[in-house]
């Protein structure tokens, strides 16, 4: 393969007829749904606390006071005679590389260099060719259960049966963990598709590539974390046969080295009075994690990747999310809105550290009395 340098082009230029890029000549595009306005219910107890903090909020277009967001347009892109590079799923054709497919890639891990000349690849071998029609689930940061659930298998929510009818082969990131593989097994993909595991630095030339795009991003400013309503019916099948768990749960992060909640012991003790059982997701299988969220009537959790399993929760489930004020990511509030969950959030201040510290390394705490009050309000409104 040609290592480059390859000129980065935006996928939006590929999606636009006459976009003027070489990759566009290889692509056909279908919008599988329409962008939609999704109502975001106001916060309950949280509305009294968020004004008191200096907040770093994400994504850029989100705010604790928002009442609606515009759900992303779901797309299915088909590309002929392209090369896919690595488990990051970089897409190349005619000396160009689709820049969006490198969005979460890391140059050192994913074997490429980015400079003023473009993106130069460092392939690990001569590569291979697949003459079938390939569905790609690459490029999603699959080690994160959030990205694998929402940006990996969740992309299939954007695809109609007709989009997948002629698929013969499936491209998957090498080294999927057991929980990710459990979720993949529940996605309902045909067993006769040939599976190809792609690792960092591997080049795969494909005759045709089918790429459903993320169902929460559509290439606009602030375009991330805007989930489309199509995720709700798609994930409804996953909980079938999953074992039930406790009805009220707290997602316990005390074993995680990231975003340490300093008073988590106190939070767990206070929530025991509501019947909340602390659960460590890392100790459960994929089926057990799905069943846990599908069976719950109330979920309390610090912000974290494991809340991606909200897609399995039933409409009306109560969700109380705990946020560090220095990193308030509203993705799950928007997921709660599109999934019909009852949501509230409580922020807490950083405990030590500097504003320049990475969010994952800065400890924080939450006001326990406010957590209890917010949960009581959610439960009383059931």
C-alpha positions in Angstrom: 0.0 0.0 0.0 1.0 3.6 -0.4 2.1 4.9 3.0 1.5 8.5 2.0 1.5 11.3 3.0 -2.3 11.3 2.4 -4.3 14.5 2.3 -6.9 14.7 5.1 -10.5 15.4 3.8 -13.6 15.9 5.9 -16.3 13.2 5.7 -18.8 16.0 5.2 -17.1 16.7 1.8 -17.6 13.0 1.0 -21.2 13.2 2.0 -21.9 16.3 -0.1 -22.5 15.7 -3.8 -19.7 17.4 -5.8 -17.6 17.8 -2.6 -14.5 18.0 -4.8 -12.6 15.2 -3.1 -11.1 12.0 -4.6 -12.8 9.9 -1.9 -16.2 11.3 -2.9 -15.8 9.6 -6.3 -15.7 6.2 -4.4 -18.7 7.0 -2.2 -22.4 6.8 -2.3 -24.4 8.1 0.7 -27.9 7.6 2.1 -29.5 9.4 4.9 -31.3 6.6 6.8 -33.3 9.0 8.9 -34.0 12.7 9.6 -32.5 15.0 12.1 -35.1 15.6 14.9 -35.6 17.9 17.8 -35.5 16.0 21.1 -37.0 17.7 24.3 -34.7 17.7 27.3 -36.7 17.9 30.6 -35.4 20.4 33.1 -33.3 19.2 36.0 -35.0 18.8 39.4 -32.7 19.2 42.4 -29.7 19.9 40.1 -31.1 23.2 38.9 -30.4 24.7 42.3 -26.8 23.6 42.4 -25.3 24.0 39.0 -25.5 27.8 39.1 -23.2 27.8 42.1 -20.2 26.2 40.3 -17.8 27.3 37.7 -18.5 24.5 35.1 -16.6 23.0 32.3 -19.4 21.6 30.1 -19.3 19.2 27.2 -20.2 19.0 24.3 -19.7 22.6 23.3 -23.4 23.2 22.5 -24.7 21.6 25.8 -25.6 23.4 29.0 -27.5 22.4 32.2 -30.3 24.8 31.2 -30.9 23.4 27.8 -34.5 22.3 26.9 -33.9 20.6 23.5 -31.2 19.4 21.2 -31.1 18.5 17.5 -30.6 14.8 17.1 -28.0 13.9 14.5 -28.9 12.7 11.0 -28.1 9.0 10.7 -26.0 8.2 7.6 -25.0 5.0 5.7 -21.9 5.5 3.5 -20.8 2.9 0.9 -17.3 3.2 -0.5 -15.9 1.2 -3.4 -12.2 0.2 -3.8 -10.9 1.8 -0.7 -8.3 0.8 1.9 -9.0 0.5 5.6 -6.0 1.0 7.9 -5.8 -0.5 11.4 -8.4 -1.1 14.1 -8.8 2.7 14.1 -10.6 2.2 10.7 -8.8 5.0 8.8 -10.2 5.1 5.2 -8.0 5.9 2.3 -8.4 6.3 -1.5 -6.4 8.1 -4.2 -3.9 9.7 -1.8 -6.6 11.0 0.5 -7.7 9.9 4.0 -11.1 10.6 5.6 -10.1 12.8 8.5 -13.1 12.0 10.6 -12.0 8.3 10.8 -8.8 9.4 12.5 -10.7 11.4 15.1 -10.0 9.1 18.0 -6.8 7.5 16.6 -3.5 8.0 18.4 -0.4 8.3 16.1 1.9 6.2 18.3 -0.6 3.4 18.9 -2.2 3.5 15.5 1.0 3.7 13.5 0.8 7.0 11.6 2.4 10.5 11.6 0.5 13.7 11.1 2.3 16.8 9.9 1.9 19.7 7.5 2.3 17.3 4.5 -0.7 15.2 5.7 -0.9 11.8 7.3 1.8 9.2 6.7 1.1 5.6 7.7 3.5 3.0 9.1 2.0 -0.3 8.1 2.9 -3.4 10.1 3.0 -5.7 7.0 2.0 -6.0 3.4 -1.7 -6.0 4.1 -4.5 -8.1 2.7 -7.5 -7.8 0.3 -11.1 -8.7 0.8 -13.2 -9.0 -2.4 -16.6 -9.2 -0.5 -18.8 -6.5 0.8 -17.5 -5.5 4.2 -19.4 -3.9 7.1 -16.9 -2.0 9.2 -17.2 -1.7 13.0 -13.7 -0.3 13.3 -12.6 3.1 14.5 -14.6 3.4 17.7 -12.1 3.1 20.6 -13.6 -0.3 21.3 -11.7 -0.7 24.6 -14.2 1.8 26.0 -17.6 0.2 26.6 -19.2 3.6 25.8 -17.6 3.9 22.4 -18.1 0.3 21.5 -21.8 0.4 22.6 -22.7 3.8 21.1 -20.2 4.4 18.3 -19.5 0.7 17.4 -22.5 -1.7 17.4 -24.8 1.3 18.0 -24.0 2.5 14.5 -26.1 -0.4 13.3 -29.2 1.5 14.4 -28.6 3.8 11.4 -28.7 0.9 9.0 -31.9 -0.5 7.4 -32.0 -4.2 6.5 -31.6 -3.2 2.8 -28.2 -1.6 3.7 -26.9 -4.9 5.0 -28.6 -7.3 2.7 -25.5 -7.9 0.5 -22.9 -7.8 3.2 -20.6 -10.8 3.2 -17.8 -9.8 5.6 -17.4 -8.0 8.9 -14.4 -6.0 10.0 -13.8 -6.0 13.7 -11.1 -4.5 16.0 -8.7 -7.2 17.2 -8.6 -7.8 20.9 -12.2 -7.2 21.8 -12.8 -7.8 25.5 -15.3 -10.4 26.7 -18.0 -7.8 27.5 -17.6 -6.2 24.1 -17.9 -9.6 22.5 -21.0 -10.4 24.5 -22.6 -7.2 23.2 -21.6 -8.1 19.7 -23.2 -11.5 20.0 -26.5 -9.8 20.9 -26.5 -7.5 17.9 -28.3 -10.0 15.7 -25.7 -10.0 12.9 -25.8 -13.0 10.5 -23.7 -15.9 11.5 -22.6 -16.6 7.9 -20.7 -13.3 7.6 -17.0 -13.9 7.5 -15.3 -12.1 10.4 -11.9 -10.4 10.0 -10.0 -9.1 13.0 -8.0 -6.0 12.2 -5.1 -4.8 14.5 -3.1 -1.6 14.6 -1.1 -1.0 11.5 -2.9 -3.6 9.3 -4.0 -2.5 5.9 -7.1 -4.1 4.3 -8.1 -3.3 0.7 -11.8 -3.9 0.3 -13.9 -4.1 -2.9 -16.8 -2.4 -1.1 -17.2 -0.9 2.4 -20.5 -0.3 4.2 -20.1 2.2 7.0 -23.1 3.3 9.1 -22.0 6.5 10.7 -22.4 7.4 14.4 -26.0 7.9 15.5 -24.9 10.8 17.7 -22.7 12.9 15.4 -23.4 14.6 12.0 -20.3 16.7 11.4 -21.8 20.1 12.5 -20.3 22.4 15.1 -21.0 20.9 18.5 -22.2 17.8 16.5 -21.2 15.1 19.0 -23.4 13.6 21.7 -26.7 14.2 20.0 -28.2 10.7 20.0 -30.9 9.9 17.5 -34.2 8.3 18.6 -33.4 5.2 16.4 -31.2 3.9 19.2 -34.2 3.0 21.4 -35.9 0.4 19.2 -32.5 -1.0 18.1 -31.2 -1.8 21.6 -34.6 -3.1 22.8 -33.6 -6.7 21.7 -30.4 -6.8 23.7 -31.9 -7.5 27.1 -33.7 -10.7 26.0 -32.6 -13.5 28.3 -30.2 -11.3 30.3 -30.2 -12.1 34.1 -32.1 -9.6 36.3 -30.2 -7.7 39.0 -31.2 -5.5 42.0 -34.0 -3.0 41.4 -32.1 0.0 42.8 -28.4 0.2 42.0 -25.3 2.4 42.5 -22.5 2.1 40.0 -19.5 1.8 42.2 -16.3 3.4 40.9 -14.1 2.9 43.9 -11.8 0.5 42.1 -11.3 3.0 39.2 -8.1 5.1 39.1 -9.8 7.8 37.1 -12.0 10.7 38.4 -11.8 9.5 42.0 -14.9 10.5 44.0 -13.3 11.2 47.4 -16.4 10.7 49.5 -17.7 7.7 47.6 -17.8 5.6 50.8 -20.2 8.2 52.3 -22.3 8.2 49.2 -22.7 4.4 49.2 -23.6 4.4 52.9 -26.2 7.2 52.4 -27.8 5.4 49.4 -28.2 2.2 51.3 -31.1 3.8 53.1 -32.9 3.9 49.7 -32.2 0.2 49.0 -29.4 1.0 46.4 -27.0 -1.9 46.0 -23.4 -0.9 45.0 -22.3 -2.8 41.9 -18.9 -2.9 40.2 -19.5 -3.3 36.5 -16.0 -4.6 35.9 -16.9 -7.7 37.9 -19.9 -8.6 35.7 -20.2 -10.3 32.3 -21.8 -8.4 29.4 -25.1 -10.2 29.9 -25.1 -9.4 33.6 -24.4 -5.7 32.9 -27.2 -5.5 30.4 -29.7 -7.3 32.7 -28.6 -5.0 35.6 -29.7 -1.8 33.7 -32.7 -3.5 32.0 -34.2 -4.5 35.4 -33.4 -1.4 37.4 -36.0 1.1 38.5 -33.4 3.5 39.9 -29.7 4.1 38.9 -27.3 6.4 40.7 -23.8 6.7 39.2 -20.8 9.1 38.9 -20.3 9.9 35.3 -18.4 7.1 33.5 -18.3 4.8 30.5 -20.4 2.1 32.1 -23.5 4.3 31.8 -23.6 3.5 28.1 -25.7 0.6 29.3 -28.6 3.1 29.7 -29.6 2.1 26.2 -30.9 -1.1 27.9 -32.9 0.6 30.6 -36.7 0.8 30.4 -38.5 4.0 29.8 -39.4 5.7 33.1 -36.3 4.4 34.9 -34.9 7.0 37.3 -31.3 8.1 36.7 -29.3 10.3 39.0 -25.9 11.2 37.6 -23.1 12.7 39.8 -20.8 15.1 38.0 -17.4 16.7 38.8 -18.0 20.4 38.2 -14.7 20.7 36.3 -15.9 18.1 33.7 -19.6 18.0 33.2 -20.4 15.8 30.2 -24.1 15.9 29.3 -24.1 12.9 26.9 -26.1 10.7 29.3 -28.6 13.4 30.0 -29.3 13.5 26.3 -29.4 9.7 26.1 -31.9 9.8 29.0 -34.1 12.3 27.1 -34.2 10.2 23.9 -34.7 7.0 25.8 -37.5 8.3 28.0 -35.7 8.0 31.4 -36.3 10.4 34.3 -33.1 12.2 34.9 -31.5 14.5 37.5 -27.9 15.4 38.2 -25.8 16.7 41.2 -22.4 18.4 40.7 -19.5 18.5 43.1 -16.3 20.5 43.5 -12.8 19.4 42.8 -10.8 18.5 45.9 -7.3 19.9 45.4 -5.4 20.0 42.2 -5.2 22.7 39.6 -7.5 23.8 36.8 -4.9 22.7 34.3 -4.9 19.1 35.7 -6.4 16.4 33.4 -10.0 15.7 34.4 -9.1 12.0 35.0 -6.5 12.8 37.7 -8.4 15.4 39.7 -10.4 14.1 42.6 -13.7 15.5 43.6 -16.6 15.2 46.0 -20.4 15.5 46.0 -22.8 17.0 48.6 -24.3 13.8 50.0 -27.5 15.5 51.4 -28.3 16.9 48.0 -27.7 13.4 46.4 -30.2 12.0 48.9 -32.8 14.7 48.3 -32.5 14.4 44.5 -33.0 10.6 44.6 -36.0 11.0 47.0 -37.6 13.4 44.5 -37.0 11.0 41.6 -38.5 8.1 43.4 -41.5 10.0 44.7 -42.3 11.1 41.1 -42.3 7.5 39.8 
